[in-house]
Amino acid sequence: MTDTAAVARGAQLELSEDWLAVIIGIAIFALSLVGAAGPDLLGWVVTTAVWTDPGKALAPFSKAYAALGGFGSLVVTYAALLAVLGAAAVALKIDIRRFAVAFTVVFLLAYGSWIVGSQANLAVVTPADFKKFGLSWSLKLTNEGGYVVALVLGLVIANFFPRFGDWLSAAIRPELYIKIAIVIIGASLAVTAVGKLNLATSLLWRGVVAIIEAYLIYWAVVYFVARKWFGFSREWAAPLASGISICGVSAAIATGGAIRARPVVPVLVSSLVVIFAVVEVLILPLLAETFLSHEPLVAGAWLGLAVKTDGAALAAGGITDALILARAASEGVNYQPGWILGTTATVKVFIDIFIGVWTFILGYIWTNHIDRLPGSARARPIEIWQRFPKFIVGFLLTFVVGLAIALSIGAASAPRFTAAVAESNVFRVIFFILTFFSIGVLSNFRRLWEQGLGKLAAVYFVSLFGFVIWVGLLISWLFFAGVKPPLTN
């Protein structure tokens, strides 16, 4: 198989994951909507509360399914996800028996991490909750700390039990899991936005402008650093620039295909993206909570611009949302939840859209000017669609439908619709957990280093911590400073 054919085969697989994410995400949203007007079809999904008594940690989302109990709802949730994701595995030509066995273990370990992260001594933040649970101390991670627990557990498996990590590989699909989550989150953001349309519109346009400003700077500087300071060829420098500056794994893979790079190039860059995303998600939310607690939407936009995978960025945004809201509440300011995460997601979505446009531009330049071969075809406009991340279509659809319904229904029906969207959002949380566990399992530092990551890592480190993070912070401040989330009252 030629290198070009291998890249094309990888692109087809990515496209299949995109469309599967759209189908699964929209199906979950649609089934939740049925509950707003009729029978509750998804109320059995398991939820986890902050706990001191393990027996009270789990419960089904809807009281209509209370008879299942916490353990029963966990079993039903696992079985439903296994059936749906098993069908996706078949579509992706993954051995279904291997996937089923591996997913069983992945689900248990990942959701077990979420339960551990919801333990009160890890999760409690506010004085009221300290009093409620009778605690004298807490790590104050919020229950979003479950993402960190899942990530750390995955890292332990990858680096200390690599054979076990390899055995789990059939069910380690972070790109699929996070894309499904992004499709689902569209409706949740719509419900959040409908109460404050002026603010939501302002965030939308600020996000668009911030992306254009940031990435016209980012990509050119990273490409220059890779070429001039570290001596990389164009084949390496372009995927590096896209991976560091645009959106990590997806951008590196799309750019590699656009410029016809050897398959090893986007693979190694993608591995670096995962490693540095782990570092960022552990550090940046704490920095945001410490220094940007009075500018919460600056913090949200900054994480969207700085963290280079969808899963890491949105989880970092969720952690920061919880941390800053808890800190603000301790100071007597009660922001509505979701706006910090919503800002992160808005910025990240526009970055994902930017991938399709930018890879078309790069494909056109490489095909027609840099690697032009006698008789080779010119890049075609259809390649914009071929490179476009299809799961964004699903996100936009759930957002638009959710917004239209929220604006059209009466006050009497609004609570049922809000509850239905909250129900679908529970699945978003579960897919987040699966994403972060998967990212950890893929991060075998020794193995990646042996593949020649040292020099690549130096470019990534210099670029990310030398200017990408700080330029992102500056741009976030310029466009979002002074813009506050609405108050709960």
C-alpha positions in Angstrom: 0.0 0.0 0.0 1.4 3.4 -0.9 1.8 6.2 1.7 -0.9 8.2 0.0 -3.3 5.2 0.0 -2.6 4.7 3.7 -3.4 8.3 4.5 -6.6 8.1 2.4 -7.6 5.0 4.3 -7.1 6.8 7.6 -9.1 9.7 6.4 -12.0 7.4 5.5 -11.9 5.9 9.0 -12.0 9.4 10.5 -14.9 10.3 8.3 -16.8 7.2 9.5 -16.2 8.1 13.1 -17.5 11.6 12.4 -20.7 10.4 10.9 -21.2 7.8 13.6 -20.8 10.5 16.2 -23.5 12.5 14.5 -25.9 9.6 14.3 -25.4 8.5 18.0 -25.4 12.0 19.4 -28.6 13.1 17.5 -30.3 9.8 18.4 -29.6 10.4 22.1 -30.9 14.0 21.8 -34.0 12.8 19.9 -34.9 10.1 22.4 -34.5 12.6 25.2 -37.0 15.0 23.5 -39.6 12.2 23.5 -39.5 12.5 27.3 -40.5 16.2 27.1 -43.8 15.3 25.5 -44.4 11.6 26.3 -42.8 8.6 27.8 -39.3 9.0 29.4 -37.2 6.7 27.2 -33.8 7.5 28.7 -34.5 8.2 32.4 -32.7 4.9 33.4 -29.3 6.5 32.7 -27.1 6.4 35.8 -26.1 9.6 37.6 -23.6 10.1 40.4 -24.0 12.5 43.3 -21.3 13.8 45.7 -21.2 11.1 48.5 -19.9 10.0 51.8 -22.0 6.8 51.8 -21.2 4.7 48.7 -24.6 3.2 48.8 -26.1 6.7 48.0 -23.7 7.6 45.2 -25.6 6.2 42.2 -29.2 6.7 41.1 -31.2 6.7 37.8 -31.8 10.1 36.4 -35.6 9.9 36.5 -37.7 9.0 39.5 -39.9 7.0 37.1 -37.0 4.4 37.1 -36.4 4.5 40.8 -37.1 0.8 41.1 -33.9 0.1 39.2 -31.8 1.5 42.0 -28.3 2.9 41.5 -26.6 -0.4 40.6 -29.4 -1.4 38.3 -29.3 1.9 36.4 -25.5 1.5 36.1 -26.0 -2.0 34.5 -28.6 -0.8 32.1 -26.5 2.2 31.1 -23.5 -0.1 30.4 -25.7 -2.5 28.4 -27.2 0.3 26.3 -23.8 1.9 25.6 -22.3 -1.5 24.7 -25.1 -2.2 22.2 -24.8 1.3 20.5 -21.0 1.5 20.5 -20.7 -2.2 19.6 -22.7 -1.4 16.4 -20.3 1.5 15.8 -17.4 -0.8 16.2 -18.9 -3.1 13.6 -19.2 -0.2 11.2 -15.6 0.7 11.9 -14.6 -2.9 11.2 -13.4 -3.5 14.8 -13.6 -7.1 16.0 -16.9 -7.0 18.0 -15.9 -9.6 20.5 -12.6 -7.9 21.3 -14.5 -4.6 21.6 -17.2 -5.9 23.8 -14.7 -7.4 26.3 -12.4 -4.4 26.3 -15.3 -1.9 26.5 -16.7 -3.7 29.6 -13.4 -3.1 31.4 -13.0 0.4 30.1 -16.5 1.4 31.2 -16.0 -0.1 34.7 -12.7 1.6 35.2 -13.8 5.0 33.7 -17.1 5.2 35.5 -15.5 3.9 38.6 -13.1 6.9 38.4 -16.1 9.2 38.2 -17.6 7.7 41.3 -14.3 8.0 43.1 -14.0 11.7 42.0 -17.4 12.4 43.4 -16.4 11.3 47.0 -17.0 14.3 49.3 -13.4 14.7 50.5 -12.4 15.1 46.8 -15.3 17.0 45.5 -16.8 19.3 48.1 -16.0 23.0 47.6 -18.6 25.4 49.2 -19.0 26.1 52.9 -22.6 24.9 52.7 -21.5 21.5 51.4 -18.8 21.2 54.1 -21.5 21.7 56.6 -23.9 19.4 54.8 -21.4 16.5 54.8 -19.8 17.3 58.1 -16.3 17.6 56.6 -13.3 19.4 58.0 -11.2 19.1 54.7 -11.6 18.6 51.0 -9.3 18.7 48.0 -12.0 20.9 46.4 -11.8 19.3 43.0 -15.6 19.3 42.5 -17.1 16.2 41.0 -15.5 17.2 37.8 -12.4 15.9 39.5 -13.6 12.5 38.3 -12.2 13.5 34.9 -8.8 13.9 36.5 -9.1 10.6 38.3 -10.0 8.8 35.0 -7.1 10.5 33.2 -4.6 9.6 36.0 -5.8 6.0 36.0 -5.3 5.8 32.3 -1.8 7.1 32.6 -0.9 4.5 35.2 -2.2 1.7 32.9 -0.3 3.1 29.9 3.0 3.6 31.7 3.1 0.8 34.3 0.9 -1.9 32.7 1.4 -1.3 28.9 0.3 -4.8 27.9 -3.0 -4.3 29.7 -3.3 -0.9 27.9 -2.7 -2.7 24.5 -5.4 -5.3 25.4 -7.9 -2.4 26.0 -7.0 -0.8 22.7 -10.1 -2.0 20.8 -12.3 0.2 23.1 -9.9 3.1 23.4 -11.6 5.5 21.0 -11.2 9.0 22.4 -12.0 10.8 19.1 -15.3 8.9 18.7 -16.3 9.5 22.4 -15.6 13.2 22.4 -17.3 13.8 19.1 -20.5 12.2 20.4 -20.3 14.4 23.5 -19.9 17.5 21.4 -23.0 16.7 19.3 -25.0 16.2 22.6 -23.7 19.4 24.2 -25.3 21.5 21.5 -28.7 21.3 23.0 -27.5 22.0 26.5 -25.7 25.1 25.3 -28.9 26.2 23.5 -31.0 25.9 26.7 -28.3 27.9 28.6 -28.2 30.6 25.9 -32.0 31.1 25.4 -32.4 33.0 28.6 -29.7 35.5 27.7 -29.7 35.7 23.9 -27.9 39.0 23.7 -25.0 37.7 25.8 -25.0 34.4 23.8 -24.8 36.3 20.5 -22.0 38.4 21.8 -20.1 35.3 22.8 -20.6 33.8 19.4 -19.2 36.7 17.5 -16.4 37.3 19.9 -15.5 33.6 19.5 -15.3 33.9 15.7 -13.1 37.0 15.8 -10.8 35.5 18.5 -10.2 32.4 16.4 -9.3 34.3 13.3 -6.9 36.6 15.3 -5.3 33.7 17.2 -4.7 31.2 14.5 -3.4 33.5 11.8 -0.7 34.2 14.4 -0.3 30.7 15.9 0.1 28.7 12.7 2.7 30.9 11.1 4.8 31.2 14.2 4.9 27.5 14.9 5.7 26.7 11.3 8.6 29.2 11.4 9.9 27.8 14.7 9.8 24.2 13.4 11.5 25.1 10.1 14.1 27.7 11.1 14.9 26.9 14.7 14.7 23.1 14.7 15.3 22.3 11.0 12.2 20.2 10.3 11.1 19.6 6.7 7.8 21.0 5.4 6.3 17.5 5.7 6.9 17.7 9.5 6.5 21.4 10.1 3.0 21.7 8.7 1.3 19.0 10.8 3.2 20.2 13.8 1.9 23.8 13.2 -1.7 22.6 12.8 -1.5 20.2 15.8 -0.1 22.8 18.1 -2.0 25.8 16.8 -5.4 24.6 15.6 -6.9 21.6 17.2 -4.6 18.8 18.0 -5.2 15.3 16.8 -7.9 16.1 14.2 -5.9 19.0 12.7 -2.7 17.0 12.6 -4.3 14.1 10.8 -6.2 16.3 8.4 -3.1 18.4 7.6 -1.1 15.2 7.1 -3.6 14.0 4.5 -3.9 17.4 2.9 -0.1 17.6 2.2 0.3 13.9 1.5 2.6 13.3 4.5 3.8 9.9 5.4 1.4 8.3 7.9 4.0 8.3 10.7 4.1 12.1 10.7 0.5 12.8 12.0 0.6 9.8 14.2 3.7 11.1 16.2 2.3 14.6 16.3 -1.0 13.3 17.5 0.8 11.4 20.3 2.5 14.7 21.4 -0.9 16.4 21.4 -2.3 13.9 23.8 0.7 14.1 26.1 0.7 17.9 26.3 -3.1 18.0 26.7 -2.7 15.8 29.8 -0.3 18.4 31.2 -2.5 21.3 30.3 -5.7 19.9 31.8 -4.0 19.3 35.1 -2.4 22.8 35.3 -4.5 25.4 33.4 -7.8 25.1 35.2 -6.0 25.7 38.5 -4.2 28.7 37.0 -7.5 30.0 35.6 -9.3 29.6 39.0 -6.4 31.4 40.8 -5.8 34.3 38.4 -9.0 34.7 36.3 -11.8 34.0 38.8 -13.1 37.6 38.4 -13.0 37.3 34.6 -14.7 33.9 34.1 -15.4 34.1 30.4 -11.8 35.1 29.7 -10.9 31.9 31.5 -13.3 29.9 29.4 -12.1 31.3 26.1 -8.5 30.9 27.1 -8.9 27.2 27.7 -10.6 26.8 24.3 -7.6 28.6 22.6 -4.9 26.9 24.7 -5.8 23.2 25.2 -5.3 21.2 22.0 -7.9 18.4 22.0 -11.6 18.7 22.1 -11.9 16.4 25.1 -9.2 18.0 27.1 -10.4 21.5 26.3 -14.0 20.9 27.2 -13.2 18.9 30.3 -10.8 21.7 31.4 -13.6 24.1 30.7 -15.9 22.1 32.8 -13.5 21.8 35.7 -12.8 25.6 35.5 -16.5 26.3 35.4 -17.0 24.4 38.6 -13.9 25.9 40.3 -14.6 29.5 39.5 -18.4 29.2 40.3 -17.5 27.7 43.7 -15.0 30.4 44.4 -17.4 33.1 43.3 -20.1 31.6 45.5 -17.8 31.8 48.5 -17.5 35.5 47.8 -21.3 35.9 47.5 -21.5 36.0 43.7 -23.7 33.3 42.2 -23.2 32.9 38.5 -25.4 30.7 36.4 -23.5 27.4 35.6 -22.5 26.5 32.1 -21.4 29.8 30.7 -17.6 29.3 31.2 -17.9 25.8 29.7 -20.1 27.2 26.9 -17.5 29.8 26.0 -14.8 27.1 25.9 -17.1 25.0 23.7 -18.0 27.9 21.4 -14.3 28.8 20.8 -13.5 25.1 20.3 -16.3 24.6 17.8 -15.0 27.4 15.6 -11.5 26.0 15.8 -12.9 22.7 14.5 -14.6 24.4 11.7 -11.4 26.2 10.9 -9.7 22.8 10.4 -11.8 22.2 7.2 -11.0 25.6 5.7 -7.3 25.6 6.7 -6.6 22.0 5.4 -8.2 22.9 2.1 -5.9 25.9 1.9 -2.8 23.8 2.7 -3.9 21.0 0.3 -4.3 23.6 -2.5 -0.8 25.1 -1.8 1.0 21.8 -1.5 -0.7 20.2 -4.5 -0.4 23.2 -6.8 2.8 24.8 -5.7 5.1 22.8 -3.3 4.6 19.1 -4.3 3.2 19.6 -7.8 4.0 16.6 -9.9 3.6 16.4 -13.7 0.0 15.5 -14.5 -1.2 15.7 -10.9 -4.7 17.1 -10.4 -5.3 20.4 -8.8 -7.0 20.6 -5.4 -10.8 20.9 -5.8 -13.3 22.9 -3.7 -15.1 19.7 -2.8 -12.1 19.0 -0.5 -13.4 21.6 1.9 -16.3 19.3 2.6 -14.1 16.2 2.6 -11.9 17.7 5.3 -14.7 19.3 7.2 -15.3 17.7 10.7 -18.7 16.2 10.2 -19.5 16.0 13.9 -19.8 19.8 13.9 -22.9 19.3 11.7 -24.4 17.3 14.5 -23.5 20.0 17.1 -25.0 22.7 15.0 -28.2 20.7 14.5 -28.8 19.9 18.2 -28.0 23.6 19.0 -30.4 25.0 16.4 -33.2 22.5 17.2 -32.7 23.0 20.9 -32.8 26.8 20.6 -35.9 26.7 18.3 -37.8 24.6 20.8 -36.7 26.6 23.8 -37.9 29.8 22.1 -41.2 28.4 20.9 -42.6 26.5 23.9 -44.7 28.0 26.6 -43.8 28.4 30.3 -45.8 25.3 31.2 -43.8 23.0 28.9 -40.4 24.6 29.6 -39.5 22.5 32.7 -40.1 19.2 30.9 -38.0 20.3 28.0 -35.2 21.5 30.3 -35.3 18.2 32.1 -35.1 16.3 28.8 -32.0 18.2 27.7 -30.5 17.6 31.2 -31.1 13.9 30.7 -29.2 13.9 27.4 -26.4 15.9 29.1 -25.9 13.0 31.5 -24.7 11.0 28.4 -22.4 13.8 27.5 -20.7 13.5 30.9 -20.3 9.7 30.5 -18.7 10.2 27.1 -16.4 12.8 28.6 -15.3 10.2 31.2 -14.6 7.6 28.5 -12.6 10.2 26.6 -10.3 11.1 29.4 -9.6 7.5 30.4 -8.8 6.8 26.8 -6.5 9.7 26.5 -4.6 8.4 29.5 -4.3 4.9 28.2 -2.9 6.2 24.9 -0.1 8.2 26.7 2.7 5.7 27.1 5.5 8.2 27.5 8.4 5.7 27.2 7.0 4.1 24.0 6.4 7.4 22.4 9.8 8.7 23.3 11.4 5.7 21.6 9.6 6.6 18.4 11.6 9.8 18.2 9.5 12.3 20.0 12.3 14.2 21.7 12.9 16.9 19.0 9.2 17.1 18.2 8.5 17.6 21.9 11.0 20.4 22.0 9.2 22.2 19.3 5.8 21.6 21.0 7.1 22.8 24.4 8.7 25.9 23.1 5.7 26.8 21.0 3.0 26.0 23.5 4.5 27.4 26.6 6.6 30.0 24.9 3.8 31.9 23.1 0.6 29.9 22.2 -0.8 29.9 25.8 0.1 33.5 26.4 -1.1 34.8 23.0 -4.3 32.9 23.7 -4.6 34.6 27.1 -4.1 38.0 25.6 -6.6 37.5 22.8 -9.2 36.1 25.3 -8.7 39.1 27.5 -9.1 41.5 24.6 -12.4 40.0 23.5 -14.0 38.7 26.7 -12.7 41.0 29.5 -15.6 42.5 31.4 -18.2 40.1 30.0 -19.8 38.2 32.9 -22.1 35.2 33.1 -25.6 36.0 34.2 -26.4 35.7 37.9 -28.7 32.9 39.2 -31.1 35.5 40.6 
